[in-house]
Amino acid sequence: MTKLVAAIVFLFALIPSVSAHRYFFGLTEISANKNTQAIEIIHQYTLHDVQQVLKKRLGKTFRLEEEGSEKHIRDWVTEKFQLVNSQGNEVEPNWVGFEADYQKIWVYQEIPKRDNLCGWDVSNKLLMDSFSAQVNTINVVDDNGNRSLILTIENTSDTITCQQEIKE
């Protein structure tokens, strides 16, 4: 019986350390879909962090199942994630939707007409106003290869570069 009580106490002692985390990171993939000729954008974040930010933003508890939650997520992502094409024009992706499980949330956006991403500026401030240690990684996948941008509170935007042809 003593071992059972000790095991239960040990499990409860772990709960705070499991629910709190030290690392704040997000992952965004911007990829060119060859079949649909669209640019697809997928953001992946820790659900608890997003809920915490939206609670602060709205001034009340935020729950995914409440009416209007999708609009709140869409407004937040639209405000904090921006793209500017190589001609200097802001490009606003279409909202596709989101899905979540008990740990993560995925947000989907799309730009219907495929374009060359070379020289585009990406700004991603998602979660950065709440977590100073937030790191947002942006992976770009298109005809020009795969590359990544690492954004932090000190550097919330960067330019998508493309490999130049090697001349012999």
BAFI-3210 file (N, C-alpha, C; in Angstrom, 3 decimals, decimal comma, padded with zeros to 6 digits):
// residues 168
n [1|2|3|4|5|6|7|8|9|10|11|12|13|14|15|16|17|18|19|20|21|22|23|24|25|26|27|28|29|30|31|32|33|34|35|36|37|38|39|40|41|42|43|44|45|46|47|48|49|50|51|52|53|54|55|56|57|58|59|60|61|62|63|64|65|66|67|68|69|70|71|72|73|74|75|76|77|78|79|80|81|82|83|84|85|86|87|88|89|90|91|92|93|94|95|96|97|98|99|100|101|102|103|104|105|106|107|108|109|110|111|112|113|114|115|116|117|118|119|120|121|122|123|124|125|126|127|128|129|130|131|132|133|134|135|136|137|138|139|140|141|142|143|144|145|146|147|148|149|150|151|152|153|154|155|156|157|158|159|160|161|162|163|164|165|166|167|168]
n.u [000,820|001,964|003,759|002,022|000,778|003,050|003,710|001,491|001,728|004,167|003,438|001,572|003,308|004,727|002,985|002,870|005,396|005,164|003,073|003,992|006,319|009,589|010,462|009,653|008,287|007,458|006,272|006,238|005,227|005,781|004,746|004,925|002,369|002,380|000,308|-002,091|-001,292|-001,029|000,076|000,704|000,194|001,103|000,745|002,081|001,596|001,968|-000,896|-001,748|-000,204|-001,200|-003,869|-003,465|-002,405|-004,563|-006,487|-005,427|-005,499|-008,255|-009,289|-010,652|-011,386|-010,327|-011,685|-011,581|-013,937|-015,933|-018,346|-017,323|-014,620|-012,938|-012,856|-011,514|-008,993|-008,263|-008,196|-006,100|-003,889|-003,790|-003,087|-000,548|001,083|002,640|003,085|005,121|005,453|008,035|007,817|007,138|004,535|001,943|000,791|-002,065|-002,874|-005,462|-007,857|-008,029|-008,570|-008,521|-007,165|-007,028|-005,445|-005,086|-002,656|-001,459|-001,968|-002,970|-002,868|-004,276|-003,545|-003,797|-002,519|-003,999|-002,980|-000,099|003,173|006,480|008,512|010,878|012,693|010,603|009,329|008,932|007,077|006,719|005,153|003,819|002,912|005,105|004,757|004,022|005,754|008,974|011,054|010,239|010,601|010,218|010,157|010,436|009,827|010,541|009,396|009,798|010,096|012,650|014,087|014,658|014,504|015,178|013,964|014,781|013,127|013,065|012,353|014,061|014,422|011,993|011,307|012,222|013,866|012,957|015,267|016,711|018,383|021,042|021,746|024,474|027,185|029,174]
n.v [-001,196|001,235|001,649|002,105|004,529|006,157|006,042|007,340|009,909|010,610|010,697|012,837|014,856|015,155|016,385|019,373|019,876|018,669|020,020|022,638|024,324|025,007|025,756|027,679|027,480|027,692|026,410|027,032|026,179|027,038|026,258|025,353|024,094|021,808|020,572|022,038|024,565|026,461|028,374|027,016|027,417|026,419|026,639|025,616|025,266|025,202|024,295|025,145|027,473|029,152|029,368|030,707|033,182|034,146|034,326|036,400|038,421|038,636|039,071|037,224|033,774|031,559|029,231|026,574|025,344|027,204|029,453|031,542|031,210|030,472|032,797|034,515|033,278|033,468|036,301|036,962|035,524|036,728|039,316|038,963|037,551|038,186|038,605|039,857|040,408|040,078|042,380|044,257|044,324|043,758|040,551|038,897|035,961|033,542|032,383|029,093|027,288|025,617|023,099|021,074|019,207|017,764|018,901|020,427|022,992|023,504|025,753|026,738|028,304|029,861|030,834|031,375|031,637|030,431|031,619|032,852|032,522|033,737|036,338|037,268|038,864|037,792|038,091|037,105|037,237|035,690|034,692|036,020|038,393|037,574|035,619|035,934|034,270|033,006|031,211|031,215|029,131|029,071|027,092|026,799|025,463|024,818|025,063|026,027|024,795|023,703|025,597|027,381|029,827|031,479|032,996|035,406|037,291|039,428|039,531|039,585|039,260|038,204|037,583|035,520|033,689|032,526|029,841|030,448|029,703|027,568|028,492|027,095]
n.w [000,000|000,746|-001,331|-003,474|-002,716|-002,690|-005,397|-006,549|-005,421|-006,568|-009,310|-009,297|-008,590|-010,903|-012,695|-012,800|-013,989|-016,441|-017,696|-017,903|-019,964|-021,234|-023,692|-026,451|-029,430|-032,886|-035,969|-039,347|-042,568|-045,855|-048,912|-052,364|-054,242|-056,685|-058,040|-057,651|-058,218|-056,240|-053,380|-050,355|-046,892|-043,737|-040,351|-037,273|-033,865|-030,257|-028,601|-026,027|-025,636|-027,659|-026,834|-024,428|-025,289|-026,811|-024,829|-023,278|-025,200|-025,732|-023,248|-021,787|-021,005|-023,526|-025,692|-027,985|-028,834|-028,593|-029,993|-032,625|-032,255|-034,372|-035,929|-034,171|-034,063|-036,777|-037,130|-035,390|-036,506|-039,051|-038,352|-037,194|-038,961|-041,917|-045,452|-048,051|-051,414|-053,999|-055,466|-053,669|-052,780|-050,456|-049,638|-048,977|-047,551|-048,237|-045,912|-044,838|-042,769|-039,535|-037,341|-034,400|-031,780|-028,548|-027,878|-029,944|-032,468|-035,765|-038,380|-041,414|-044,461|-047,721|-050,887|-053,807|-056,508|-057,784|-057,249|-057,775|-055,020|-054,427|-052,979|-051,446|-048,546|-045,235|-042,353|-039,085|-036,209|-034,455|-031,288|-030,194|-028,778|-026,306|-025,379|-024,799|-025,476|-027,739|-030,758|-034,140|-036,788|-040,243|-042,882|-046,263|-049,218|-052,493|-056,117|-056,145|-054,223|-050,788|-047,861|-044,795|-042,505|-039,544|-037,017|-034,418|-031,392|-031,652|-034,355|-036,354|-038,960|-042,300|-045,456|-048,148|-049,759|-052,838|-054,370|-056,559|-059,950|-060,650|-062,428|-064,925]
ca.u [000,000|002,863|004,317|000,962|000,660|004,264|003,600|000,491|002,348|005,170|002,740|001,043|004,441|005,152|002,002|003,283|006,545|004,738|002,208|004,783|007,466|010,573|010,766|008,534|008,636|006,402|006,764|005,400|005,715|005,246|005,136|004,255|001,699|002,477|-000,972|-003,131|-000,645|-001,237|001,052|000,030|000,864|000,645|001,370|001,894|001,981|001,468|-002,261|-001,832|000,368|-002,156|-005,012|-003,033|-002,295|-005,899|-007,133|-004,899|-005,974|-009,703|-009,665|-011,490|-010,938|-010,521|-011,884|-011,776|-015,301|-016,885|-018,713|-016,462|-013,200|-012,191|-012,646|-010,466|-007,721|-007,993|-007,805|-004,793|-002,878|-003,718|-002,373|000,819|001,842|002,480|003,938|005,265|006,114|009,282|007,506|006,820|003,095|001,500|-000,009|-002,853|-003,329|-006,842|-008,047|-008,553|-009,154|-007,580|-007,518|-006,236|-005,608|-004,935|-001,361|-001,043|-002,952|-002,492|-003,640|-004,046|-003,810|-003,452|-002,510|-004,463|-002,131|001,297|004,106|007,854|008,676|012,184|012,656|009,453|009,584|008,019|007,076|005,939|005,208|002,919|003,316|006,283|004,419|003,767|006,858|010,197|011,932|009,592|011,341|009,347|010,906|009,652|010,404|010,040|009,592|009,286|010,969|013,999|014,708|014,150|015,319|014,507|014,197|014,601|012,720|013,012|011,859|015,002|014,363|010,674|011,064|013,378|013,579|013,148|016,265|016,701|019,706|021,324|022,334|025,918|027,672|030,442]
ca.v [000,000|002,380|001,844|002,687|005,934|006,821|006,156|008,373|011,196|010,862|011,091|014,185|015,779|015,360|017,128|020,736|019,919|018,237|021,021|023,828|024,021|026,078|026,080|028,264|027,447|027,461|025,967|027,390|025,711|027,704|025,346|025,492|022,859|021,667|020,108|023,080|025,830|027,373|028,400|026,565|027,847|025,663|027,053|024,639|025,831|024,522|024,759|025,865|028,806|029,928|029,668|031,701|034,464|034,610|034,707|037,732|039,330|038,807|039,429|036,159|032,431|031,201|027,794|026,292|024,904|028,312|030,138|032,674|030,932|030,474|034,198|035,057|032,714|034,061|037,702|036,972|035,089|037,755|040,465|038,653|036,895|038,926|038,320|040,924|039,778|040,710|043,701|045,140|044,327|042,842|039,437|038,361|034,592|033,171|031,510|027,772|026,758|025,140|021,895|020,977|018,067|018,221|019,547|021,305|023,581|023,727|026,781|026,584|029,435|029,538|031,872|030,542|031,650|030,141|032,650|032,611|033,040|034,381|037,755|037,627|039,124|037,099|038,576|036,194|037,659|034,841|034,368|036,757|039,441|036,953|034,764|036,548|033,209|032,383|031,045|030,778|028,621|029,035|026,239|027,127|024,338|025,118|024,622|026,538|024,036|023,781|026,445|027,751|031,121|031,397|034,315|035,580|038,602|040,423|039,510|039,003|039,109|037,850|037,470|034,193|033,731|031,361|029,456|030,869|028,641|027,513|028,588|026,384]
ca.w [000,000|000,809|-002,673|-004,284|-002,310|-003,165|-006,855|-006,838|-005,074|-007,597|-010,540|-009,124|-008,570|-012,290|-013,481|-013,134|-014,884|-017,765|-018,312|-018,189|-020,807|-021,311|-025,071|-027,173|-030,839|-033,855|-037,263|-040,484|-043,858|-047,046|-049,990|-053,653|-054,629|-058,146|-058,598|-057,622|-058,552|-055,111|-052,298|-049,143|-045,668|-042,563|-039,095|-036,188|-032,574|-029,064|-028,364|-024,758|-025,834|-028,460|-025,967|-023,449|-025,987|-027,174|-023,569|-022,968|-026,257|-025,633|-021,891|-021,210|-021,360|-024,928|-025,945|-029,408|-029,140|-028,484|-031,224|-032,935|-031,998|-035,634|-036,302|-033,298|-034,525|-038,094|-036,941|-034,748|-037,475|-040,091|-037,790|-036,783|-040,032|-043,166|-046,602|-049,046|-052,563|-054,446|-056,018|-052,545|-052,511|-049,416|-050,128|-047,868|-047,845|-047,922|-044,755|-045,157|-041,544|-038,528|-036,604|-033,181|-030,890|-027,173|-027,701|-031,035|-033,363|-037,123|-039,072|-042,848|-045,342|-049,111|-051,920|-054,923|-057,697|-057,459|-057,660|-057,369|-053,658|-054,291|-052,650|-050,616|-047,133|-044,332|-040,971|-038,253|-034,811|-033,684|-029,909|-029,735|-027,816|-025,004|-024,975|-025,338|-025,987|-028,890|-032,010|-035,230|-037,933|-041,478|-043,921|-047,594|-050,124|-053,830|-057,206|-055,903|-053,149|-049,416|-046,998|-043,551|-041,870|-038,100|-036,548|-032,971|-030,978|-032,176|-035,816|-036,624|-040,396|-043,120|-046,884|-048,741|-050,825|-053,718|-054,858|-057,914|-060,754|-060,655|-063,823|-065,106]
c.u [000,864|003,446|003,295|000,808|001,864|004,207|002,616|001,055|003,378|004,514|002,175|002,156|004,930|004,232|002,438|004,451|006,177|003,931|002,950|005,954|008,348|010,792|009,515|008,932|007,392|007,040|005,749|006,042|004,999|005,700|004,295|003,678|001,675|001,149|-002,009|-002,609|-000,850|-000,031|000,289|000,868|000,249|001,448|001,078|002,450|001,438|000,113|-002,365|-001,296|-000,590|-003,367|-004,660|-002,959|-003,675|-006,714|-006,712|-005,459|-007,460|-010,153|-010,605|-010,940|-011,276|-010,617|-012,200|-013,219|-016,338|-017,155|-017,803|-014,982|-012,379|-011,897|-011,535|-009,091|-007,322|-007,515|-006,400|-003,692|-002,702|-002,930|-000,887|001,692|001,583|003,506|003,951|006,036|007,322|009,058|007,127|005,342|002,756|000,574|-000,750|-003,369|-004,810|-006,849|-008,631|-009,220|-008,087|-008,073|-006,596|-006,450|-005,346|-003,605|-001,040|-002,243|-002,263|-003,436|-003,255|-004,462|-003,356|-003,439|-002,813|-003,546|-000,683|002,196|005,500|008,062|010,013|012,017|011,464|009,924|008,502|008,189|006,173|006,150|004,276|003,584|004,469|005,964|004,135|004,929|008,145|011,163|011,360|010,528|010,363|010,215|009,968|010,419|009,732|010,406|008,959|010,277|012,422|014,681|014,006|015,082|014,497|014,913|013,923|014,314|012,604|012,475|012,772|014,930|013,069|010,377|012,371|012,912|013,871|014,138|016,168|018,117|019,872|021,971|023,850|026,371|029,032|031,386]
c.v [001,260|002,684|002,491|004,170|006,716|007,028|007,248|009,761|011,578|011,334|012,500|015,228|016,089|016,279|018,564|020,790|019,489|019,334|022,314|023,429|025,242|026,568|026,565|028,323|027,204|027,089|026,360|026,816|026,469|026,852|025,595|024,133|022,777|021,271|021,214|024,446|026,892|027,340|028,070|026,949|027,077|026,138|025,980|025,234|024,970|025,130|025,594|027,298|029,703|030,305|030,749|033,089|035,014|034,983|036,120|038,767|039,656|039,257|038,438|034,814|032,137|029,691|027,591|025,970|026,026|028,939|031,348|032,403|030,975|031,898|034,823|034,554|033,365|035,510|037,813|036,605|036,151|038,970|040,180|037,995|037,632|038,486|039,529|040,316|040,587|042,068|044,700|045,209|043,323|041,793|038,860|036,973|034,410|032,247|030,195|027,173|026,359|023,810|021,806|019,623|018,598|018,951|020,613|021,871|023,810|024,722|026,726|027,852|029,058|030,808|031,128|030,509|031,471|031,227|032,237|033,275|033,749|035,874|038,194|037,878|038,448|037,709|037,652|036,564|036,825|034,425|035,215|037,856|038,877|036,130|035,294|035,508|032,513|032,355|030,508|030,387|028,567|028,195|026,577|025,973|024,696|024,629|025,048|025,850|024,201|024,680|026,871|029,148|030,936|032,807|034,320|036,978|039,721|040,548|038,817|038,854|038,779|037,720|036,051|034,345|032,455|031,097|029,942|029,721|028,719|027,503|027,915|027,182]
c.w [000,000|-000,562|-003,595|-003,976|-002,820|-004,683|-007,241|-006,545|-006,133|-008,895|-010,438|-009,085|-009,979|-013,072|-013,768|-014,107|-016,292|-018,444|-018,630|-019,078|-020,927|-022,725|-025,772|-028,642|-031,680|-035,175|-038,328|-041,735|-044,954|-048,218|-051,238|-054,033|-056,153|-058,778|-058,683|-058,055|-057,465|-054,179|-051,025|-047,927|-044,503|-041,362|-038,052|-034,900|-031,444|-028,710|-027,089|-024,903|-026,615|-027,615|-024,958|-024,085|-026,332|-025,932|-023,182|-023,948|-026,094|-024,246|-021,236|-021,668|-022,818|-025,057|-027,423|-029,760|-029,053|-029,845|-031,416|-032,742|-033,292|-036,095|-035,457|-033,725|-035,853|-037,950|-036,362|-035,740|-038,558|-039,616|-037,586|-037,860|-041,339|-044,214|-047,527|-050,207|-053,023|-055,109|-054,916|-052,203|-051,420|-050,026|-048,929|-048,232|-047,494|-046,711|-045,231|-043,922|-040,545|-037,992|-035,401|-032,529|-029,482|-026,932|-028,731|-031,791|-034,702|-037,786|-040,540|-043,597|-046,752|-049,952|-053,212|-056,138|-057,278|-058,035|-057,222|-056,007|-053,442|-054,023|-051,827|-049,183|-046,305|-042,946|-040,165|-036,782|-033,938|-032,372|-029,379|-028,737|-026,429|-024,483|-025,598|-025,911|-027,226|-030,094|-033,040|-036,423|-039,127|-042,485|-045,243|-048,521|-051,468|-054,876|-057,005|-054,731|-051,813|-048,620|-045,801|-043,112|-040,385|-037,597|-035,028|-032,664|-031,496|-033,696|-036,230|-038,114|-041,111|-044,563|-047,354|-049,885|-051,647|-054,193|-056,284|-058,656|-060,690|-062,109|-063,911|-065,969]
res [m|t|k|l|v|a|a|i|v|f|l|f|a|l|i|p|s|v|s|a|h|r|y|f|f|g|l|t|e|i|s|a|n|k|n|t|q|a|i|e|i|i|h|q|y|t|l|h|d|v|q|q|v|l|k|k|r|l|g|k|t|f|r|l|e|e|e|g|s|e|k|h|i|r|d|w|v|t|e|k|f|q|l|v|n|s|q|g|n|e|v|e|p|n|w|v|g|f|e|a|d|y|q|k|i|w|v|y|q|e|i|p|k|r|d|n|l|c|g|w|d|v|s|n|k|l|l|m|d|s|f|s|a|q|v|n|t|i|n|v|v|d|d|n|g|n|r|s|l|i|l|t|i|e|n|t|s|d|t|i|t|c|q|q|e|i|k|e]
***
